[in-house]
């Protein structure tokens, strides 16, 4: 029988409590330095993993509590700061999120997903050139269709329509089935007076949607 999300969380909490009890017993028995480093090595990842499970259904405050505890155990892990930044961002606390993203990047500057998250905050604040810079740095580290799409959305807000189309071209090349991207590109082509391109993208999007309704799938072979 498959466990529910809450049952999985309870099971992991029990494991965490059991491991903590073992380490405490080792310390009391004279395990000393080994016990301390073992505690640090294993407890922090368990807390991070538990926070990921909590965030999936949107329990960001509970996840934040786990991450704060993880930082007390090991304040040197960039993934804790990155994940806590994501929790803050979803709790509507962008300033705290930016602080944590900066800490994560100081530990390891090669984190494309953190750059994207930071770019999303800048775009939400209307700081569009800064958002573009973050998305671009992320793409230089790792090409990702989602990042191209976010940069295209930002270029659209800046009315840089040709650049937005170029990014959407990348998304269409990478994804098998993306009618929403085709529709977005169609609208941009229409703004530029490209009626043929507008009609072609619109027709392709509609065909994808018809196939989806019929359960046929679609996209590139």
Secondary structure, DSSP 4 states (H G I P E B T S, - for coil): -PPPHHHHHHHHHHHHHHHHHHHHHHHHTT-HHHHHHHHHHHHHHHHHHHHHHHHHTT-HHHHHHHHHHHHHH-TT-HHHHHHHHHHHHHTT-HHHHHHHHHHHHHH-S--HHHHHHHHHHHHHTT-HHHHHHHHHHHHHH---HHHHHHHHHHHHHTT-HHHHHHHHHHHHHH-S--HHHHHHHHHHHHHTT-HHHHHHHHHHHHHHHHHHHHT---S--
